[in-house]
């Protein structure tokens, strides 16, 4: 089942954005992702588990949490 996971990630520079894109690019089940440095927001779509996405992005060393906007996970 495809779903969307939205994370809040502390990214201060292009290098941070690159690191997040790199780990998501290697992650199994990810269909697409959008990294917005200005909003500090990472949106991941695909056949993924929210917890696994959070763990993967956390490996970059960035402060990562689920986006607090109503429901953090929307099934599609």
C-alpha positions in Angstrom: 0.0 0.0 0.0 1.4 3.4 -1.0 1.4 6.1 1.6 2.8 9.5 2.3 5.1 10.2 5.2 5.9 13.8 6.2 8.9 14.6 8.4 10.3 17.7 10.0 14.0 17.6 9.5 16.5 20.2 10.7 18.5 21.1 7.5 20.7 24.1 7.6 22.4 23.9 4.2 22.5 22.2 0.8 24.8 19.6 2.2 22.1 18.6 4.7 19.6 18.4 1.9 22.0 16.3 -0.2 22.5 13.8 2.7 18.7 13.4 3.2 18.2 12.9 -0.6 21.0 10.3 -0.6 19.6 8.1 2.1 16.1 8.3 0.7 17.3 7.5 -2.8 18.7 4.2 -1.4 15.7 3.3 0.7 13.6 0.4 -0.5 9.9 1.1 -1.4 10.4 4.9 -1.9 8.6 6.0 -5.1 9.3 9.7 -4.8 10.3 12.3 -2.2 10.4 16.1 -1.9 12.9 17.9 0.3 12.1 21.5 1.2 14.9 23.1 3.1 13.1 26.4 3.7 10.1 24.6 5.4 12.4 22.0 7.0 10.0 19.5 5.5 10.6 16.1 3.9 7.7 14.4 2.1 8.2 10.7 1.1 5.8 8.7 -1.0 5.9 5.0 -1.5 5.4 1.5 0.0 7.1 2.5 3.2 6.6 2.3 7.0 6.6 5.7 8.6 8.9 4.5 11.4 11.4 3.1 8.9 11.5 6.4 7.0 12.0 8.3 10.3 14.9 5.9 11.3 16.5 6.2 7.8 16.5 10.0 7.8 17.7 10.1 11.4 20.8 8.3 10.3 22.0 11.5 8.6 22.5 13.0 12.1 19.8 15.6 11.5 17.1 16.2 14.1 14.1 14.4 12.7 10.5 14.0 13.8 7.1 13.4 12.3 5.4 16.6 10.9 2.9 17.8 13.5 0.0 18.8 11.3 -3.1 16.9 12.2 -2.3 13.3 11.2 1.4 12.8 10.4 0.6 9.9 8.1 -1.9 10.0 5.3 -2.8 6.7 3.5 -3.5 7.1 -0.2 
